[in-house]
Amino acid sequence: MRLTTKGRYAVTAMLDLACHADGRPVTLTDIAKRQAISLSYLEQLFARLRRGGMVEGVRGPGGGYQLSKDASEINIAEIVAAVDEAIDSTRCGGKANCRGAEPCLTHELWMGLSEQIRQYLSTITLADVLQQRSARGAESAANRHEQHVEVTARVALDFR
């Protein structure tokens, strides 16, 4: 199973939008800079995300995009689907014509995997990913603090 750049970038951009919104619209230019994604590519993705009901555009000075729903109400599978990305592990695109007009021996296996991935991604919201990220950041900050205290203690012992 391979999720293409389109799906990955759409999820990344939506996470960036959720992370930096602070109650006001976020420009695609800002997302493009932070995530190193082409602005023209983001414009294409956001047109699809808007049609899919994931984001709303805000015109005028201070305009940009904002989530159309709370981050806890948007799951990753919806984002991927909104940009027309198929979650498919089969060679035939799920058409069961792997060997001409017939499915291959492993067709059902790969269809099952595709469905498991789809179900998994539908259980994870933008808020979940942001929460995991902030938890890792807090853990990382705590580790840095512990390391600083340890180094400071060693230096203090060396001066005795």
Beta strands, then each sheet from edge to edge (+ up, - down):
strand 1: 55-58
strand 2: 64-67
sheet 1: 1+ 2-
end
